[in-house]
Amino acid sequence: MDLLGGGGEGDYFNIDDILASQEKVPCVLDLPLIRLGYLDPTSESEHIQRGSKLEFPIWLASALKNQRTPIVNVDLPKFYKDSYREILAADASVVDLHKLGPYFYIVGCKLLAFHHPERADVSRSLFESYLNRVLGVIDKAQHSYVADTNTFIRRLDVSERRVFAAGQKAAREMQVWSSLHGHLLHSRRKRKHSEATQDEEGDTNG
């Protein structure tokens, strides 16, 4: 999903992808972590036992999951689970997506790489939510010069804000183009009218 600024694979030159990779995801240990007890602030043990539940940044969870013998099993963050997918399915356009996560779509795409049992449902929810919202984002961007859009923008995730900015840029360029060509068209019509008037006067005098 290039429009979303990232995907399952890391993009080391994309700041949005880097920041999205810092978002934490819930994990369950499939193997004990020896002498890494400090990773769990709630534990006083030197080790973290198998079956313990922790949150790791996506980049670290991915590294631990992709070992020959996986060290963790990655679960879905709550905003991607069934209850929130139902809310988005009901009417994604009214949801404050930024509250669910500033990198909602990019993080969602990265979650697909963990092959969670609900992977297909998450993928469908991301796709349908994006389609349901993006037309409204573009429409708002096209008319942003006549309305206050600050409240609207605050509800968008980073990917949607990028689309909004592109829509605004296109609207401004269209205004400039219309103004320029409108002026040229007016001048051309005025010149043709003047030439036609001169021709008529010439015929009359002749």
Rosetta blueprint (number, residue, H / E / L):
1 M L
2 D H
3 L H
4 L H
5 G L
6 G L
7 G L
8 G L
9 E L
10 G L
11 D L
12 Y L
13 F L
14 N L
15 I H
16 D H
17 D H
18 I H
19 L H
20 A H
21 S L
22 Q L
23 E L
24 K E
25 V E
26 P E
27 C E
28 V E
29 L E
30 D L
31 L L
32 P L
33 L E
34 I L
35 R L
36 L L
37 G H
38 Y H
39 L H
40 D L
41 P L
42 T L
43 S L
44 E L
45 S L
46 E L
47 H L
48 I E
49 Q L
50 R L
51 G L
52 S L
53 K E
54 L E
55 E E
56 F E
57 P E
58 I H
59 W H
60 L H
61 A H
62 S H
63 A H
64 L H
65 K H
66 N L
67 Q L
68 R L
69 T L
70 P L
71 I L
72 V E
73 N E
74 V E
75 D L
76 L L
77 P L
78 K H
79 F H
80 Y H
81 K L
82 D H
83 S H
84 Y H
85 R H
86 E H
87 I H
88 L H
89 A H
90 A H
91 D H
92 A H
93 S H
94 V H
95 V L
96 D L
97 L H
98 H H
99 K H
100 L H
101 G L
102 P L
103 Y L
104 F H
105 Y H
106 I H
107 V H
108 G H
109 C H
110 K H
111 L H
112 L H
113 A L
114 F L
115 H L
116 H L
117 P L
118 E L
119 R H
120 A H
121 D H
122 V H
123 S H
124 R H
125 S H
126 L H
127 F H
128 E H
129 S H
130 Y H
131 L H
132 N H
133 R H
134 V H
135 L H
136 G H
137 V H
138 I H
139 D H
140 K H
141 A H
142 Q H
143 H L
144 S H
145 Y H
146 V H
147 A L
148 D L
149 T L
150 N H
151 T H
152 F H
153 I H
154 R H
155 R L
156 L L
157 D L
158 V H
159 S H
160 E H
161 R H
162 R H
163 V H
164 F H
165 A H
166 A H
167 G H
168 Q H
169 K H
170 A H
171 A H
172 R H
173 E H
174 M H
175 Q H
176 V H
177 W H
178 S H
179 S H
180 L H
181 H H
182 G H
183 H H
184 L H
185 L H
186 H H
187 S H
188 R H
189 R H
190 K H
191 R H
192 K H
193 H H
194 S H
195 E H
196 A H
197 T H
198 Q H
199 D H
200 E H
201 E H
202 G H
203 D H
204 T H
205 N H
206 G L
